[in-house]
Amino acid sequence: MNFDKLKPYVREAKEKKVDAPRELPIRYLVAYQIILVVEGEAVIHAKDRDYRIETGNCVFIQPNEPHSYTIVNNFRELHVY
């Protein structure tokens, strides 16, 4: 998909792969974030809850929402900001 055609609605899109096991630190983003899980499993830690996500899941994170990840299985995701 050509994400350039979606501007100004999509600021950036990138694919990321992380090998398990791994902890990713807490981060804050100033834009809305959509995550499509292409492969693997992870746990997102946000607010007072944990969300298990796996292949095929789509996650929507609001701006300035602190969140971190625990990668359970080798994980590949598509980020759209």
Buried (B, 14 or more C-beta within 10 A) or exposed (E): EEBEEEEEEBEEBEEEEBEEEEEBEEEEBEEBBBBBBBEBBBBBBBEEEEEEBEBEBEBEBEEEBEBEBBBBEBBBBBBBB
